[in-house]
Amino acid sequence: MSYGILVTNASGFTQIDGTYDNISSFSSGTVARSYVTSSGSQVLNKVTFPSNTPTDYLLFAKPSAQTTLRQITVAVYSDGFAFFTPWQASDNFNIDYFIGVRSEDMPANNSPDHGLEVYKANGDQAYSSNNPNFKVSAVSFDDLSSTSTTPSAFTVSSMTGIYTLMSGKNYVGRSPQGWPSYSIIYSFFQEFDYTAKTITGKITPVTNAAPSQSGSFGGGFKTNLIGTLT
Amino acid sequence: MAYGLNVWDASGNVRLDTSDREFRYVAFYTGSVSASSSTNVSVSGLTNDGTWGLNETQGSNLFLELSIGTNQFTVTNTNSFNSGTYNVQVFRI
């Protein structure tokens, strides 16, 4: 960096550098879970993208009620997204979400208070303390190779306000089990266990599909993040 | 506090603390991979050191595999019949 500002945390990780964009909450809300019944019927509760949502958005989510054990995955459509529970899991609950975008894609703030704004060399905003920014609590990486892969788990001291990054690989495999009636689609779920205070990746059936005599799997590198919006 | 930067909002809420680890967006890459092929995408500085993250967000395509390398990532399409479109987000943590 030839000029500008570089902020590192006490452990040496860069927080702000005016080169890369910090992440802010563009839109947030609460939506009921979606799921697929045993007969293949879909109960869909879709969130429509707000106008001006950039194409490189990120989705973060957590169960609204921080009790019991919940598994969610995300399905993205051309006009929105929905959070699904595992196949045939009809237990109803709500999910809090927010759409994360680069600081430069945040709506103009015409009445900023005080604090810090950092701009990149091209004049686009990289950071603003007027926006809630995503603070990372923990990160892990998986290499998804089959439905028997054991993804990473996070254990935290407090689950309060913890969101997980939902963007990334969701459909990861199709199994021929169910032939000749159907096949099963596996998805990457995030499991929130509010008793054990863990958030764990799970590869779990999300829906049935047309029958297939052969299976397939597509995954590879995946980044898992948990954190809070501050 | 040893050193670093604290930022508050007008209500006195801490927006940035010296212990925070921030999520920063590097770039978004999109493209196409032919059937049974791989493509390498250059990303300056990328390395698998725990401070770089990437995800393929074309989540409904079962046949795309993502791998991280040095100064590049690779997308492999295992589908023998159809090309695939990838959307890869790269970020620092």
Chai-1 contact restraints between the chains, C-beta under 6 A:
chainA,res_idxA,chainB,res_idxB,connection_type,confidence,min_distance_angstrom,max_distance_angstrom,comment,restraint_id
A,V7,B,L5,contact,1.0,0.0,6.0,A-B,restraint_1
A,N9,B,T18,contact,1.0,0.0,6.0,A-B,restraint_2
A,N9,B,S19,contact,1.0,0.0,6.0,A-B,restraint_3
A,N9,B,D20,contact,1.0,0.0,6.0,A-B,restraint_4
A,A10,B,A2,contact,1.0,0.0,6.0,A-B,restraint_5
A,A10,B,G4,contact,1.0,0.0,6.0,A-B,restraint_6
A,A10,B,T18,contact,1.0,0.0,6.0,A-B,restraint_7
A,A10,B,S19,contact,1.0,0.0,6.0,A-B,restraint_8
A,F13,B,R21,contact,1.0,0.0,6.0,A-B,restraint_9
A,Q15,B,E22,contact,1.0,0.0,6.0,A-B,restraint_10
A,Y20,B,R24,contact,1.0,0.0,6.0,A-B,restraint_11
A,Y20,B,V26,contact,1.0,0.0,6.0,A-B,restraint_12
A,Y20,B,R92,contact,1.0,0.0,6.0,A-B,restraint_13
A,D21,B,Y25,contact,1.0,0.0,6.0,A-B,restraint_14
A,N22,B,E22,contact,1.0,0.0,6.0,A-B,restraint_15
A,N22,B,R24,contact,1.0,0.0,6.0,A-B,restraint_16
A,I23,B,F23,contact,1.0,0.0,6.0,A-B,restraint_17
A,D56,B,F28,contact,1.0,0.0,6.0,A-B,restraint_18
A,R102,B,Y25,contact,1.0,0.0,6.0,A-B,restraint_19
A,D113,B,A10,contact,1.0,0.0,6.0,A-B,restraint_20
A,H114,B,A10,contact,1.0,0.0,6.0,A-B,restraint_21
A,G115,B,V7,contact,1.0,0.0,6.0,A-B,restraint_22
A,G115,B,D9,contact,1.0,0.0,6.0,A-B,restraint_23
A,L116,B,V7,contact,1.0,0.0,6.0,A-B,restraint_24
A,S129,B,V7,contact,1.0,0.0,6.0,A-B,restraint_25
A,S129,B,R15,contact,1.0,0.0,6.0,A-B,restraint_26
A,F134,B,F23,contact,1.0,0.0,6.0,A-B,restraint_27
A,K135,B,D20,contact,1.0,0.0,6.0,A-B,restraint_28
A,V136,B,R21,contact,1.0,0.0,6.0,A-B,restraint_29
A,V136,B,F23,contact,1.0,0.0,6.0,A-B,restraint_30
A,V136,B,I93,contact,1.0,0.0,6.0,A-B,restraint_31
A,V139,B,I93,contact,1.0,0.0,6.0,A-B,restraint_32
A,S167,B,N55,contact,1.0,0.0,6.0,A-B,restraint_33
A,S167,B,T57,contact,1.0,0.0,6.0,A-B,restraint_34
A,G168,B,N55,contact,1.0,0.0,6.0,A-B,restraint_35
A,K169,B,E56,contact,1.0,0.0,6.0,A-B,restraint_36
A,K169,B,G59,contact,1.0,0.0,6.0,A-B,restraint_37
A,N170,B,G59,contact,1.0,0.0,6.0,A-B,restraint_38
A,Y171,B,G59,contact,1.0,0.0,6.0,A-B,restraint_39
A,Y171,B,S60,contact,1.0,0.0,6.0,A-B,restraint_40
A,Y171,B,L62,contact,1.0,0.0,6.0,A-B,restraint_41
A,R174,B,L62,contact,1.0,0.0,6.0,A-B,restraint_42
A,S216,B,L62,contact,1.0,0.0,6.0,A-B,restraint_43
A,G218,B,L62,contact,1.0,0.0,6.0,A-B,restraint_44
A,G218,B,F63,contact,1.0,0.0,6.0,A-B,restraint_45
A,G218,B,L64,contact,1.0,0.0,6.0,A-B,restraint_46
A,G218,B,E65,contact,1.0,0.0,6.0,A-B,restraint_47
A,G220,B,E65,contact,1.0,0.0,6.0,A-B,restraint_48
A,G220,B,L66,contact,1.0,0.0,6.0,A-B,restraint_49
A,G220,B,S67,contact,1.0,0.0,6.0,A-B,restraint_50
A,F221,B,L66,contact,1.0,0.0,6.0,A-B,restraint_51
A,F221,B,S67,contact,1.0,0.0,6.0,A-B,restraint_52
A,F221,B,I68,contact,1.0,0.0,6.0,A-B,restraint_53
A,T223,B,G53,contact,1.0,0.0,6.0,A-B,restraint_54
A,T223,B,N55,contact,1.0,0.0,6.0,A-B,restraint_55
